[in-house]
């Protein structure tokens, strides 16, 4: 670990960085820089062998901080499938980020606070309040309609 960047000691192989809690794949590079505090591990595959590192906790002070559960702002349903509703929202400009830290879209809400996430893949995303630098974790699941 160098700063907030985790790097595999292995110079060869295929790398898969994962969130130790959710098991979600985060990166396929030999290093990974998290955008939120958490525990991360790397899975290395080489010549038919697979090994997983220990989980390493990374603390990112004064960066993206998740809103506590007692916050008056609610995002629902969460997990979601197609639309996300915001209640008691104190901002109108948001940015949506993937778990890798890639900005997916920017939104300016006028009137109704509804975010359409139907075209996104399942996984963990972050909704960032641009004004107050607060972040809400959003989990997307995809359900298939039964016909």
C-alpha positions as CSV (number, residue, x, y, z in Angstrom):
1,X,0.0,0.0,0.0
2,X,1.3,3.4,-1.0
3,X,-0.9,6.2,0.2
4,X,-4.4,5.0,-0.8
5,X,-3.2,2.9,-3.7
6,X,-3.0,-0.9,-3.3
7,X,-0.6,-2.7,-5.6
8,X,-0.1,-6.4,-6.2
9,X,3.4,-7.8,-5.4
10,X,3.0,-10.2,-8.3
11,X,4.4,-8.9,-11.6
12,X,2.6,-11.5,-13.6
13,X,-0.9,-12.9,-13.9
14,X,-4.5,-11.6,-14.2
15,X,-5.6,-9.3,-11.4
16,X,-9.1,-8.9,-10.0
17,X,-9.5,-6.4,-7.2
18,X,-12.6,-7.0,-5.1
19,X,-14.5,-5.3,-2.2
20,X,-14.1,-7.8,0.7
21,X,-17.6,-7.1,2.0
22,X,-19.7,-7.3,-1.2
23,X,-17.3,-9.4,-3.4
24,X,-18.0,-7.0,-6.2
25,X,-15.2,-6.7,-8.8
26,X,-13.6,-3.2,-8.8
27,X,-10.6,-3.3,-11.1
28,X,-8.6,-5.7,-13.4
29,X,-5.3,-3.8,-13.1
30,X,-2.3,-4.7,-10.9
31,X,-3.1,-1.7,-8.7
32,X,-6.3,-0.2,-7.3
33,X,-7.0,3.2,-5.7
34,X,-10.3,3.1,-3.8
35,X,-12.6,6.2,-3.6
36,X,-14.2,5.3,-0.3
37,X,-12.9,3.7,2.9
38,X,-13.3,-0.1,2.9
39,X,-11.6,-3.5,2.8
40,X,-10.1,-4.6,-0.5
41,X,-8.3,-7.7,-1.8
42,X,-6.7,-8.9,-5.0
43,X,-7.3,-12.2,-6.7
44,X,-4.4,-13.3,-8.9
45,X,-4.7,-16.0,-11.6
46,X,-1.5,-17.3,-13.2
47,X,-0.7,-20.6,-15.0
48,X,-4.0,-22.2,-13.8
49,X,-3.4,-21.2,-10.2
50,X,-5.6,-18.8,-8.3
51,X,-4.7,-17.1,-5.0
52,X,-6.4,-14.3,-3.0
53,X,-4.6,-11.8,-0.8
54,X,-5.7,-10.9,2.7
55,X,-8.2,-8.0,2.9
56,X,-6.6,-4.6,3.4
57,X,-8.5,-1.8,5.0
58,X,-8.1,1.6,3.3
59,X,-9.2,4.8,5.2
60,X,-9.8,7.8,3.1
61,X,-10.1,10.8,5.4
62,X,-12.0,13.9,4.3
63,X,-12.9,12.5,0.9
64,X,-16.2,10.9,0.0
65,X,-18.2,10.3,3.2
66,X,-21.3,8.2,3.3
67,X,-24.4,9.7,4.9
68,X,-25.3,8.1,8.2
69,X,-28.5,6.1,8.6
70,X,-30.0,8.9,10.7
71,X,-29.8,11.4,7.8
72,X,-33.2,12.9,6.9
73,X,-32.5,12.3,3.2
74,X,-33.8,9.0,1.9
75,X,-33.1,7.2,-1.3
76,X,-35.5,4.4,-2.2
77,X,-35.9,1.7,-3.2
78,X,-32.4,0.7,-2.4
79,X,-31.5,-1.8,-3.7
80,X,-33.2,-0.6,-6.9
81,X,-34.0,-1.9,-10.4
82,X,-35.1,1.0,-12.6
83,X,-36.0,4.3,-10.8
84,X,-34.7,5.8,-7.6
85,X,-36.7,8.4,-5.6
86,X,-35.2,11.0,-3.3
87,X,-37.0,12.2,-0.2
88,X,-36.1,15.3,1.9
89,X,-33.4,16.1,-0.6
90,X,-31.4,19.3,0.2
91,X,-29.7,19.6,-3.2
92,X,-30.6,19.6,-6.9
93,X,-27.3,18.9,-8.6
94,X,-25.9,15.4,-8.3
95,X,-23.2,13.2,-9.9
96,X,-23.5,9.5,-10.3
97,X,-20.3,7.4,-10.0
98,X,-19.5,3.8,-10.6
99,X,-17.7,1.9,-7.8
100,X,-14.5,2.4,-9.8
101,X,-14.9,6.1,-9.4
102,X,-15.9,6.8,-13.0
103,X,-18.4,9.6,-13.3
104,X,-21.4,8.2,-15.2
105,X,-23.7,11.2,-15.3
106,X,-24.6,14.6,-13.9
107,X,-28.2,15.5,-13.1
108,X,-29.9,18.7,-12.2
109,X,-33.3,18.0,-10.6
110,X,-36.2,20.4,-11.3
111,X,-39.4,19.6,-9.4
112,X,-39.4,15.8,-9.0
113,X,-36.4,14.0,-7.6
114,X,-36.4,10.8,-9.6
115,X,-33.3,9.2,-11.1
116,X,-33.7,6.6,-13.9
117,X,-31.1,3.9,-13.5
118,X,-32.8,1.3,-15.7
119,X,-29.9,1.3,-18.3
120,X,-27.1,0.7,-15.7
121,X,-25.6,-2.6,-14.9
122,X,-26.2,-4.2,-11.5
123,X,-23.6,-3.2,-8.9
124,X,-22.8,-0.5,-6.4
125,X,-22.9,3.1,-7.4
126,X,-22.5,6.4,-5.5
127,X,-24.8,9.5,-5.8
128,X,-22.7,12.6,-4.8
129,X,-24.2,15.8,-3.5
130,X,-22.0,18.3,-5.3
131,X,-22.7,21.2,-3.0
132,X,-22.1,19.4,0.4
133,X,-19.7,16.7,-0.7
134,X,-21.8,13.9,0.7
135,X,-22.4,10.6,-0.9
136,X,-25.2,8.0,-0.8
137,X,-24.5,4.4,-1.7
138,X,-26.9,3.0,-4.3
139,X,-27.2,-0.7,-5.0
140,X,-28.6,-1.8,-8.4
141,X,-30.1,-5.2,-8.9
142,X,-31.6,-6.4,-12.1
143,X,-34.7,-8.5,-12.0
144,X,-36.2,-10.3,-15.0
145,X,-39.8,-10.0,-15.7
146,X,-41.8,-13.2,-15.7
147,X,-44.1,-13.5,-18.7
